């Protein structure tokens, strides 16, 4: 079984090299592995993993970034929200997003987050930067993408926030 997993990993890595901006969820489905297993096949400089217990710290930081893109991707739908990520607070065992009536709101379960990945990769011909939250099954809970300006370029201020937060979280995990 270990050899089979190693073979699948090599096949996935080669597929990513052949089409770096491909849809990773399709690779996961095709090879019957979790999305997290596919993310783990990205080139080393493309993804940085940190512990899931950094959930609230990461989201609290992102709440100050301005307009981002929040995505929930399942087999049945890809739901996107563009706008500011709301501040949240813990209550009744959930991280409650304090969005306005027209903004993003909801209730998240931080204890379900097993890992957080800071991902940099091309998608549809454009560079992307995202923070992806994974549950214990290796499935994405949701993703937060760095916003774009009017020229469709990554917002420079958010790139700085992303790089800083990734470094801080990775350093905290290493200590």
MDAnalysis code that builds the backbone (N, CA, C; Angstrom):
import MDAnalysis as mda
import numpy as np

u = mda.Universe.empty(525, n_residues=175, atom_resindex=np.repeat(np.arange(175), 3), trajectory=True)
u.add_TopologyAttr("name", ["N", "CA", "C"] * 175)
u.add_TopologyAttr("resid", np.arange(1, 176))
u.add_TopologyAttr("resname", ["UNK", "UNK", "UNK", "UNK", "UNK", "UNK", "UNK", "UNK", "UNK", "UNK", "UNK", "UNK", "UNK", "UNK", "UNK", "UNK", "UNK", "UNK", "UNK", "UNK", "UNK", "UNK", "UNK", "UNK", "UNK", "UNK", "UNK", "UNK", "UNK", "UNK", "UNK", "UNK", "UNK", "UNK", "UNK", "UNK", "UNK", "UNK", "UNK", "UNK", "UNK", "UNK", "UNK", "UNK", "UNK", "UNK", "UNK", "UNK", "UNK", "UNK", "UNK", "UNK", "UNK", "UNK", "UNK", "UNK", "UNK", "UNK", "UNK", "UNK", "UNK", "UNK", "UNK", "UNK", "UNK", "UNK", "UNK", "UNK", "UNK", "UNK", "UNK", "UNK", "UNK", "UNK", "UNK", "UNK", "UNK", "UNK", "UNK", "UNK", "UNK", "UNK", "UNK", "UNK", "UNK", "UNK", "UNK", "UNK", "UNK", "UNK", "UNK", "UNK", "UNK", "UNK", "UNK", "UNK", "UNK", "UNK", "UNK", "UNK", "UNK", "UNK", "UNK", "UNK", "UNK", "UNK", "UNK", "UNK", "UNK", "UNK", "UNK", "UNK", "UNK", "UNK", "UNK", "UNK", "UNK", "UNK", "UNK", "UNK", "UNK", "UNK", "UNK", "UNK", "UNK", "UNK", "UNK", "UNK", "UNK", "UNK", "UNK", "UNK", "UNK", "UNK", "UNK", "UNK", "UNK", "UNK", "UNK", "UNK", "UNK", "UNK", "UNK", "UNK", "UNK", "UNK", "UNK", "UNK", "UNK", "UNK", "UNK", "UNK", "UNK", "UNK", "UNK", "UNK", "UNK", "UNK", "UNK", "UNK", "UNK", "UNK", "UNK", "UNK", "UNK", "UNK", "UNK", "UNK", "UNK", "UNK", "UNK", "UNK", "UNK", "UNK", "UNK"])
u.atoms.positions = np.array([
    [0.829, -1.205, 0.000],
    [0.000, 0.000, 0.000],
    [0.869, 1.263, 0.000],
    [1.981, 1.234, 0.750],
    [2.887, 2.384, 0.807],
    [3.430, 2.698, -0.584],
    [3.812, 1.661, -1.356],
    [4.326, 1.866, -2.707],
    [3.271, 2.522, -3.581],
    [2.003, 2.106, -3.434],
    [0.912, 2.680, -4.216],
    [0.755, 4.176, -3.908],
    [0.842, 4.539, -2.634],
    [0.735, 5.947, -2.253],
    [1.898, 6.744, -2.831],
    [3.102, 6.181, -2.785],
    [4.273, 6.850, -3.345],
    [4.105, 7.047, -4.841],
    [3.587, 6.031, -5.539],
    [3.355, 6.142, -6.980],
    [2.350, 7.252, -7.280],
    [1.256, 7.313, -6.518],
    [0.238, 8.348, -6.729],
    [0.839, 9.729, -6.486],
    [1.664, 9.858, -5.460],
    [2.308, 11.140, -5.162],
    [3.172, 11.578, -6.333],
    [3.933, 10.658, -6.886],
    [4.799, 10.995, -8.026],
    [3.974, 11.385, -9.253],
    [2.883, 10.675, -9.498],
    [2.003, 10.990, -10.624],
    [1.393, 12.383, -10.438],
    [0.961, 12.692, -9.231],
    [0.363, 14.005, -8.944],
    [1.410, 15.104, -9.109],
    [2.608, 14.878, -8.592],
    [3.682, 15.877, -8.752],
    [3.966, 16.149, -10.224],
    [4.025, 15.088, -11.017],
    [4.274, 15.252, -12.448],
    [3.131, 15.998, -13.134],
    [1.899, 15.720, -12.721],
    [0.742, 16.416, -13.293],
    [0.796, 17.906, -12.964],
    [1.219, 18.237, -11.757],
    [1.338, 19.642, -11.353],
    [2.444, 20.325, -12.159],
    [3.554, 19.642, -12.347],
    [4.643, 20.211, -13.151],
    [4.206, 20.436, -14.594],
    [3.409, 19.514, -15.123],
    [2.949, 19.624, -16.507],
    [1.928, 20.744, -16.677],
    [1.109, 20.964, -15.660],
    [0.079, 22.006, -15.730],
    [0.013, 22.703, -14.367],
    [0.956, 23.616, -14.118],
    [1.056, 24.246, -12.797],
    [-0.193, 25.018, -12.368],
    [-0.999, 25.475, -13.334],
    [-2.182, 26.257, -12.957],
    [-3.469, 25.442, -13.057],
    [-3.345, 24.123, -13.005],
    [-4.519, 23.259, -13.061],
    [-5.340, 23.319, -11.787],
    [-6.520, 22.761, -11.851],
    [-7.423, 22.748, -10.694],
    [-7.045, 21.567, -9.797],
    [-6.576, 21.875, -8.615],
    [-6.066, 20.852, -7.705],
    [-7.160, 19.905, -7.225],
    [-8.361, 20.410, -7.089],
    [-9.477, 19.545, -6.675],
    [-9.713, 18.433, -7.696],
    [-9.486, 18.734, -8.964],
    [-9.655, 17.699, -9.996],
    [-8.604, 16.609, -9.844],
    [-7.367, 16.984, -9.519],
    [-6.327, 15.986, -9.277],
    [-6.679, 15.113, -8.075],
    [-7.185, 15.746, -7.030],
    [-7.567, 14.987, -5.835],
    [-8.648, 13.962, -6.175],
    [-9.639, 14.398, -6.920],
    [-10.727, 13.489, -7.292],
    [-10.217, 12.387, -8.223],
    [-9.438, 12.755, -9.197],
    [-8.922, 11.787, -10.166],
    [-8.080, 10.694, -9.494],
    [-7.283, 11.083, -8.506],
    [-6.375, 10.140, -7.857],
    [-6.915, 9.611, -6.529],
    [-8.137, 10.002, -6.213],
    [-8.821, 9.532, -5.000],
    [-8.008, 9.773, -3.734],
    [-7.530, 11.018, -3.652],
    [-6.808, 11.460, -2.460],
    [-7.450, 12.756, -1.989],
    [-7.087, 13.172, -0.798],
    [-7.616, 14.439, -0.282],
    [-6.943, 15.615, -0.990],
    [-7.594, 16.758, -0.931],
    [-7.002, 17.972, -1.483],
    [-5.696, 18.291, -0.754],
    [-5.662, 18.058, 0.540],
    [-4.431, 18.313, 1.296],
    [-3.281, 17.452, 0.771],
    [-3.560, 16.220, 0.394],
    [-2.517, 15.356, -0.173],
    [-1.980, 15.940, -1.476],
    [-2.849, 16.565, -2.264],
    [-2.411, 17.210, -3.501],
    [-1.582, 18.453, -3.177],
    [-2.031, 19.254, -2.229],
    [-1.280, 20.447, -1.823],
    [0.119, 20.038, -1.357],
    [0.213, 18.914, -0.677],
    [1.515, 18.428, -0.217],
    [2.434, 18.039, -1.376],
    [1.893, 17.896, -2.574],
    [2.687, 17.571, -3.761],
    [3.171, 18.808, -4.513],
    [2.733, 19.985, -4.098],
    [3.197, 21.215, -4.740],
    [4.700, 21.377, -4.513],
    [5.386, 22.074, -5.397],
    [6.805, 22.356, -5.160],
    [6.991, 23.009, -3.790],
    [8.134, 22.748, -3.169],
    [8.392, 23.199, -1.795],
    [8.171, 24.686, -1.571],
    [8.482, 25.518, -2.561],
    [8.340, 26.959, -2.373],
    [6.912, 27.448, -2.617],
    [5.994, 26.525, -2.899],
    [4.613, 26.915, -3.219],
    [3.659, 26.849, -2.034],
    [3.992, 26.067, -1.019],
    [3.054, 25.889, 0.094],
    [3.800, 25.773, 1.418],
    [3.310, 26.511, 2.404],
    [3.844, 26.454, 3.759],
    [2.704, 26.052, 4.688],
    [2.902, 24.955, 5.401],
    [1.872, 24.459, 6.316],
    [2.149, 24.942, 7.732],
    [1.074, 25.304, 8.429],
    [1.156, 25.631, 9.851],
    [0.032, 24.892, 10.571],
    [0.157, 24.826, 11.868],
    [-0.819, 24.085, 12.679],
    [-2.209, 24.717, 12.619],
    [-3.210, 23.868, 12.646],
    [-4.593, 24.326, 12.620],
    [-4.989, 25.150, 13.822],
    [-4.250, 25.006, 14.924],
    [-4.615, 25.792, 16.108],
    [-4.264, 27.280, 15.955],
    [-3.723, 27.653, 14.819],
    [-3.462, 29.064, 14.500],
    [-4.682, 29.720, 13.829],
    [-5.761, 28.984, 13.728],
    [-6.991, 29.375, 13.034],
    [-7.436, 30.803, 13.367],
    [-7.677, 31.082, 14.636],
    [-8.201, 32.390, 15.041],
    [-7.151, 33.479, 14.818],
    [-5.887, 33.183, 15.093],
    [-4.822, 34.162, 14.855],
    [-4.779, 34.572, 13.388],
    [-4.849, 33.585, 12.496],
    [-4.792, 33.876, 11.060],
    [-6.014, 34.691, 10.635],
    [-7.204, 34.243, 11.024],
    [-8.418, 34.957, 10.609],
    [-8.487, 36.365, 11.189],
    [-8.018, 36.549, 12.404],
    [-8.010, 37.883, 13.015],
    [-7.106, 38.821, 12.228],
    [-5.988, 38.315, 11.755],
    [-5.083, 39.122, 10.954],
    [-5.717, 39.477, 9.613],
    [-6.300, 38.493, 8.953],
    [-6.912, 38.702, 7.634],
    [-8.047, 39.724, 7.707],
    [-8.702, 39.830, 8.837],
    [-9.811, 40.782, 8.988],
    [-9.367, 42.228, 8.785],
    [-8.078, 42.490, 8.844],
    [-7.569, 43.853, 8.652],
    [-7.010, 44.087, 7.247],
    [-7.145, 43.139, 6.348],
    [-6.530, 43.230, 5.023],
    [-7.354, 44.003, 4.002],
    [-8.614, 44.185, 4.213],
    [-9.467, 44.785, 3.178],
    [-10.122, 43.693, 2.348],
    [-10.472, 44.009, 1.118],
    [-11.215, 43.074, 0.269],
    [-10.371, 41.867, -0.141],
    [-10.895, 40.701, 0.142],
    [-10.279, 39.428, -0.218],
    [-11.335, 38.625, -0.983],
    [-10.963, 37.427, -1.402],
    [-11.944, 36.501, -1.974],
    [-11.991, 35.278, -1.083],
    [-13.170, 34.971, -0.577],
    [-13.418, 33.829, 0.297],
    [-14.103, 32.764, -0.555],
    [-13.562, 31.546, -0.557],
    [-14.107, 30.484, -1.407],
    [-14.368, 29.222, -0.601],
    [-15.538, 28.646, -0.817],
    [-15.862, 27.299, -0.357],
    [-16.081, 26.465, -1.615],
    [-15.291, 25.399, -1.775],
    [-15.322, 24.586, -2.987],
    [-15.696, 23.155, -2.589],
    [-16.810, 22.692, -3.108],
    [-17.225, 21.306, -2.883],
    [-17.445, 20.641, -4.235],
    [-17.825, 19.382, -4.230],
    [-18.129, 18.694, -5.481],
    [-19.325, 19.324, -6.183],
    [-20.170, 19.974, -5.422],
    [-21.425, 20.484, -5.959],
    [-21.447, 21.971, -6.261],
    [-20.495, 22.714, -5.708],
    [-20.535, 24.164, -5.900],
    [-19.187, 24.793, -5.567],
    [-18.937, 25.914, -6.186],
    [-17.825, 26.778, -5.800],
    [-18.479, 28.112, -5.446],
    [-18.463, 28.446, -4.169],
    [-19.114, 29.656, -3.695],
    [-18.031, 30.673, -3.351],
    [-18.165, 31.873, -3.905],
    [-17.184, 32.925, -3.697],
    [-17.842, 34.158, -3.094],
    [-17.104, 34.791, -2.213],
    [-17.496, 36.083, -1.662],
    [-16.304, 37.007, -1.816],
    [-16.507, 38.176, -2.387],
    [-15.450, 39.182, -2.501],
    [-15.834, 40.377, -1.635],
    [-14.937, 40.761, -0.781],
    [-15.171, 41.874, 0.126],
    [-14.297, 41.698, 1.348],
    [-14.499, 42.539, 2.354],
    [-13.671, 42.417, 3.548],
    [-14.048, 41.180, 4.363],
    [-13.032, 40.527, 4.921],
    [-13.287, 39.406, 5.819],
    [-13.631, 39.999, 7.178],
    [-14.755, 39.601, 7.752],
    [-15.181, 40.231, 9.004],
    [-14.385, 39.759, 10.217],
    [-14.362, 40.610, 11.218],
    [-13.814, 40.204, 12.509],
    [-14.740, 39.135, 13.076],
    [-14.200, 38.347, 13.961],
    [-15.007, 37.312, 14.582],
    [-14.710, 37.216, 16.063],
    [-15.505, 36.394, 16.727],
    [-15.260, 36.135, 18.146],
    [-15.838, 34.775, 18.498],
    [-15.239, 34.171, 19.488],
    [-15.698, 32.861, 19.928],
    [-16.969, 33.007, 20.755],
    [-17.886, 32.102, 20.558],
    [-19.121, 32.047, 21.329],
    [-19.854, 30.757, 21.015],
    [-20.281, 30.060, 22.025],
    [-21.019, 28.810, 21.862],
    [-20.231, 27.777, 21.056],
    [-18.902, 27.781, 21.243],
    [-18.048, 26.810, 20.583],
    [-17.754, 27.089, 19.119],
    [-18.189, 28.233, 18.617],
    [-17.980, 28.580, 17.220],
    [-17.238, 29.913, 17.134],
    [-16.527, 30.094, 16.013],
    [-15.930, 31.384, 15.707],
    [-16.952, 32.104, 14.847],
    [-17.591, 33.104, 15.424],
    [-18.718, 33.780, 14.801],
    [-18.248, 35.014, 14.043],
    [-18.459, 34.995, 12.731],
    [-18.075, 36.110, 11.882],
    [-19.097, 37.221, 12.044],
    [-18.615, 38.405, 12.279],
    [-19.463, 39.550, 12.572],
    [-19.688, 40.414, 11.333],
    [-20.048, 39.791, 10.221],
    [-20.285, 40.523, 8.976],
    [-21.578, 41.300, 9.035],
    [-21.624, 42.344, 8.262],
    [-22.852, 43.130, 8.156],
    [-23.886, 42.324, 7.390],
    [-25.096, 42.833, 7.302],
    [-26.171, 42.119, 6.606],
    [-25.809, 41.808, 5.161],
    [-25.038, 42.661, 4.527],
    [-24.674, 42.421, 3.132],
    [-23.263, 41.843, 2.993],
    [-22.571, 41.636, 4.101],
    [-21.213, 41.100, 4.053],
    [-21.184, 39.617, 4.405],
    [-19.997, 39.104, 4.518],
    [-19.802, 37.707, 4.879],
    [-20.099, 37.524, 6.352],
    [-20.874, 36.530, 6.665],
    [-21.129, 36.180, 8.058],
    [-21.271, 34.672, 8.137],
    [-21.251, 34.163, 9.328],
    [-21.391, 32.725, 9.508],
    [-20.711, 32.283, 10.786],
    [-20.607, 30.975, 10.926],
    [-20.089, 30.381, 12.150],
    [-19.117, 29.271, 11.751],
    [-17.890, 29.377, 12.232],
    [-16.829, 28.445, 11.863],
    [-16.414, 27.625, 13.076],
    [-15.928, 26.434, 12.825],
    [-15.500, 25.531, 13.900],
    [-13.980, 25.422, 13.927],
    [-13.325, 26.239, 14.722],
    [-11.858, 26.225, 14.754],
    [-11.279, 24.868, 15.145],
    [-11.966, 24.134, 16.007],
    [-11.427, 22.851, 16.463],
    [-11.360, 21.821, 15.337],
    [-12.074, 22.048, 14.248],
    [-12.054, 21.132, 13.106],
    [-10.867, 21.388, 12.181],
    [-10.166, 22.496, 12.397],
    [-9.049, 22.848, 11.522],
    [-7.789, 22.084, 11.952],
    [-7.315, 21.215, 11.069],
    [-6.120, 20.407, 11.351],
    [-4.847, 21.060, 10.822],
    [-4.980, 21.854, 9.773],
    [-3.806, 22.499, 9.179],
    [-4.229, 23.704, 8.361],
    [-3.317, 24.636, 8.255],
    [-3.519, 25.834, 7.437],
    [-2.323, 25.920, 6.490],
    [-2.607, 26.140, 5.218],
    [-1.542, 26.248, 4.216],
    [-1.562, 27.636, 3.597],
    [-0.378, 28.211, 3.494],
    [-0.173, 29.448, 2.745],
    [0.331, 28.999, 1.379],
    [-0.463, 29.239, 0.342],
    [-0.180, 28.692, -0.989],
    [0.054, 29.816, -1.990],
    [1.127, 29.663, -2.760],
    [1.441, 30.584, -3.863],
    [1.566, 29.734, -5.112],
    [0.694, 30.018, -6.091],
    [0.764, 29.245, -7.334],
    [0.010, 29.964, -8.431],
    [0.306, 29.611, -9.669],
    [-0.453, 30.200, -10.777],
    [-1.829, 29.536, -10.881],
    [-2.799, 30.296, -11.357],
    [-4.113, 29.743, -11.651],
    [-4.710, 30.571, -12.782],
    [-5.108, 29.887, -13.834],
    [-5.673, 30.538, -15.019],
    [-4.762, 31.663, -15.525],
    [-3.470, 31.396, -15.504],
    [-2.502, 32.341, -16.040],
    [-2.117, 33.479, -15.117],
    [-2.663, 33.518, -13.916],
    [-2.351, 34.583, -12.969],
    [-1.726, 34.002, -11.705],
    [-0.811, 34.761, -11.115],
    [-0.263, 34.355, -9.828],
    [-1.355, 34.477, -8.766],
    [-1.429, 33.504, -7.860],
    [-2.379, 33.585, -6.751],
    [-1.653, 33.351, -5.432],
    [-2.238, 33.893, -4.397],
    [-1.792, 33.657, -3.029],
    [-3.043, 33.395, -2.219],
    [-3.038, 32.267, -1.514],
    [-4.222, 31.923, -0.730],
    [-3.816, 31.315, 0.603],
    [-4.744, 31.395, 1.523],
    [-4.616, 30.717, 2.807],
    [-5.735, 29.680, 2.812],
    [-5.349, 28.417, 2.933],
    [-6.317, 27.331, 2.827],
    [-6.383, 26.576, 4.147],
    [-7.588, 26.367, 4.612],
    [-7.848, 25.750, 5.908],
    [-8.360, 24.332, 5.683],
    [-7.713, 23.338, 6.326],
    [-8.045, 21.937, 6.100],
    [-8.512, 21.258, 7.372],
    [-9.511, 20.384, 7.208],
    [-9.984, 19.588, 8.336],
    [-9.139, 18.314, 8.463],
    [-9.444, 17.484, 9.436],
    [-8.668, 16.269, 9.696],
    [-8.773, 15.241, 8.571],
    [-9.795, 15.353, 7.737],
    [-9.941, 14.447, 6.594],
    [-9.125, 14.901, 5.395],
    [-8.454, 16.041, 5.521],
    [-7.655, 16.567, 4.424],
    [-8.462, 17.345, 3.405],
    [-9.692, 17.660, 3.745],
    [-10.558, 18.421, 2.844],
    [-10.531, 19.899, 3.228],
    [-10.664, 20.741, 2.226],
    [-10.643, 22.178, 2.475],
    [-11.917, 22.606, 3.194],
    [-11.744, 23.338, 4.281],
    [-12.879, 23.950, 4.962],
    [-13.296, 25.176, 4.145],
    [-12.293, 26.007, 3.802],
    [-12.483, 27.189, 2.971],
    [-11.112, 27.736, 2.622],
    [-11.111, 28.719, 1.715],
    [-9.872, 29.346, 1.264],
    [-10.070, 30.862, 1.237],
    [-9.001, 31.564, 1.514],
    [-9.020, 33.019, 1.441],
    [-7.908, 33.432, 0.486],
    [-8.289, 34.169, -0.561],
    [-7.332, 34.612, -1.580],
    [-7.009, 36.084, -1.426],
    [-5.736, 36.418, -1.626],
    [-5.287, 37.805, -1.674],
    [-6.075, 38.505, -2.780],
    [-6.519, 39.721, -2.493],
    [-7.322, 40.481, -3.451],
    [-6.505, 41.007, -4.622],
    [-7.225, 41.516, -5.620],
    [-6.601, 42.057, -6.834],
    [-7.010, 43.514, -7.016],
    [-6.142, 44.260, -7.694],
    [-6.444, 45.652, -8.002],
    [-7.196, 45.748, -9.332],
    [-7.396, 46.964, -9.811],
    [-8.164, 47.180, -11.047],
    [-7.479, 46.564, -12.270],
    [-6.162, 46.370, -12.207],
    [-5.421, 45.761, -13.318],
    [-5.292, 44.242, -13.148],
    [-6.026, 43.685, -12.199],
    [-6.045, 42.250, -11.906],
    [-4.724, 41.743, -11.326],
    [-3.924, 42.668, -10.780],
    [-2.676, 42.304, -10.125],
    [-2.962, 42.100, -8.640],
    [-2.183, 41.216, -8.015],
    [-2.331, 41.034, -6.577],
    [-2.082, 42.363, -5.877],
    [-2.925, 42.657, -4.895],
    [-2.759, 43.909, -4.142],
    [-1.448, 43.861, -3.357],
    [-0.583, 44.812, -3.611],
    [0.753, 44.831, -3.002],
    [0.688, 44.823, -1.474],
    [-0.248, 45.591, -0.894],
    [-0.353, 45.632, 0.561],
    [-0.736, 44.267, 1.125],
    [-1.616, 43.545, 0.429],
    [-2.018, 42.226, 0.907],
    [-0.922, 41.185, 0.697],
    [-0.141, 41.335, -0.362],
    [1.007, 40.437, -0.568],
    [1.949, 40.576, 0.626],
    [2.192, 41.813, 1.053],
    [3.048, 42.045, 2.226],
    [2.449, 41.398, 3.474],
    [1.137, 41.561, 3.676],
    [0.468, 40.931, 4.820],
    [0.604, 39.413, 4.752],
    [0.375, 38.848, 3.577],
    [0.441, 37.400, 3.377],
    [1.840, 36.873, 3.723],
    [2.866, 37.505, 3.166],
    [4.250, 37.066, 3.388],
    [4.607, 37.173, 4.868],
    [4.242, 38.295, 5.495],
    [4.534, 38.494, 6.922],
    [3.828, 37.457, 7.780],
    [2.517, 37.266, 7.536],
    [1.748, 36.331, 8.343],
    [2.251, 34.902, 8.170],
    [2.563, 34.529, 6.955],
    [3.111, 33.192, 6.706],
    [4.402, 32.993, 7.498],
    [5.296, 33.955, 7.423],
    [6.578, 33.860, 8.146],
    [6.366, 33.796, 9.650],
    [5.467, 34.644, 10.164],
    [5.199, 34.640, 11.607],
    [4.621, 33.310, 12.077],
    [3.655, 32.791, 11.346],
    [3.021, 31.533, 11.740],
    [3.996, 30.361, 11.628],
    [4.805, 30.331, 10.571],
    [5.783, 29.265, 10.405],
    [6.838, 29.320, 11.517],
    [7.280, 30.537, 11.856],
    [8.264, 30.685, 12.931],
    [7.676, 30.253, 14.270],
    [6.419, 30.606, 14.531],
    [5.765, 30.215, 15.781],
    [5.636, 28.691, 15.868],
    [5.347, 28.051, 14.743],
    [5.245, 26.585, 14.724],
    [6.606, 25.922, 14.953],
    [7.661, 26.568, 14.443],
    [9.009, 25.990, 14.540],
    [9.576, 26.084, 15.953],
    [9.059, 27.044, 16.735],
    [9.617, 27.221, 18.095],
    [8.979, 26.310, 19.106],
])
